[in-house]
Amino acid sequence: MSEVRLAAESRTEFGKGAARRTRRAGKIPAVLYGHGSDPKHLALPALEFARVVREHGQNAVLTLDVDSKSELALTKTVTTHPIKNYIEHVDLLLVQRGEKVSVEVPIVLTGDPAASTLVTQEVTVITVEVEALHIPDQFELSIEGAEAGTQFTAADIKLPQGATLATDPEALVVAVNPAPTAQQLEGDTGEAPADEAPAEEEA
């Protein structure tokens, strides 16, 4: 993953009202922290940052130009409005070149399993420790030709050189099971037989 350069501004106003004013100005409130330094309150250009997340994912590494200095930062948390879907706030982690960071990376399945199987993906991301400027966008896990009963764990995912798996290596990622038969599906959805009507009492 390549680093992206963004111009950022320092924020001197805080609170919900100040955050709303920042967003109305086309910027995103952000906080930069790490390496024992005091948190820095920033405003990021909204359109440019949204494009970075769209193109590089939420592990994007940014070179921030702020107050005549350049800071290297890892995107740690992107908070999005639950209804309107715009970015409300961003947490950034100060990093240094060559430093390893702990990040969650998505898992993408490739290939088709054997016929008459059903694939269940139990885990969609794994955590790895990797050099900040070499974070993968995703990991690919091939299930091509996998037979029923096959299981893939976190240890089966190939990591790039220098990366270390932080997730439990035995964590189940994918299970390949026999696909249910039509008879089994009918049994699952069929209605239970109605109880017999009670016998009428004799007069």
Long-range contacts (C-beta under 8 A, 24 or more apart in sequence): 1-56, 1-57, 1-59, 1-60, 1-61, 1-133, 1-134, 1-135, 1-136, 1-137, 2-56, 2-61, 2-133, 3-61, 3-62, 3-63, 3-72, 3-133, 4-52, 4-56, 4-60, 4-61, 4-62, 4-63, 5-62, 5-63, 5-64, 5-65, 6-44, 6-45, 6-48, 6-49, 6-52, 6-62, 6-63, 6-64, 6-65, 7-45, 7-64, 7-65, 7-66, 8-42, 8-43, 8-44, 8-45, 8-64, 8-65, 8-66, 9-42, 9-43, 9-66, 10-40, 10-41, 10-42, 10-43, 10-66, 10-67, 11-41, 11-42, 11-43, 12-41, 14-41, 19-88, 19-89, 23-86, 23-88, 28-87, 28-88, 28-89, 28-90, 29-88, 29-89, 29-90, 30-89, 30-90, 30-91, 30-92, 31-89, 31-90, 31-91, 31-92, 32-64, 32-71, 32-73, 32-92, 32-93, 32-94, 33-91, 33-92, 33-93, 33-94, 34-93, 34-94, 34-95, 35-94, 35-96, 37-94, 40-66, 42-66, 42-92, 44-90, 46-86, 46-87, 49-87, 49-90, 50-87, 53-78, 53-87, 56-137, 57-106, 57-137, 57-138, 59-103, 59-104, 59-105, 59-135, 59-137, 61-95, 61-132, 61-133, 61-135, 62-92, 64-92, 72-96, 72-97, 72-132, 74-101, 74-103, 74-132, 74-135, 95-132, 96-132, 97-132, 97-133, 98-131, 98-132, 99-131, 99-132, 100-129, 100-130, 100-131, 100-132, 100-164, 101-129, 101-130, 101-131, 101-132, 101-135, 102-127, 102-128, 102-129, 102-166, 103-127, 103-128, 103-130, 103-135, 105-135, 105-136, 105-137, 105-138, 105-139, 106-137, 106-138, 106-139, 107-138, 107-139, 107-140, 107-141, 107-157, 107-173, 108-138, 108-139, 108-140, 108-141, 109-140, 109-141, 109-142, 109-143, 109-174, 110-140, 110-141, 110-142, 110-143, 110-144, 111-142, 111-143, 111-144, 111-145, 111-146, 112-143, 112-144, 112-145, 113-143, 113-144, 113-145, 113-146, 113-147, 113-150, 113-176, 114-145, 114-146, 114-147, 114-148, 114-176, 116-148, 116-178, 116-179, 117-146, 117-147, 117-148, 117-176, 117-177, 117-178, 117-179, 118-176, 118-177, 118-178, 118-179, 118-180, 119-143, 119-146, 119-174, 119-175, 119-176, 119-177, 120-174, 120-175, 120-176, 120-177, 121-173, 121-174, 122-171, 122-172, 122-173, 122-174, 122-175, 123-154, 123-167, 123-171, 123-172, 123-173, 126-154, 126-157, 126-165, 126-166, 126-167, 126-171, 126-173, 127-165, 127-166, 127-167, 128-159, 128-163, 128-164, 128-165, 128-166, 128-167, 129-163, 129-164, 129-166, 130-160, 130-162, 130-163, 130-164, 131-162, 131-163, 134-160, 134-162, 134-163, 136-160, 136-163, 141-173, 141-174, 143-174, 143-176, 146-176, 147-176, 148-176, 148-177, 148-178, 149-176, 149-177, 149-178, 150-175, 150-176, 151-175, 151-176
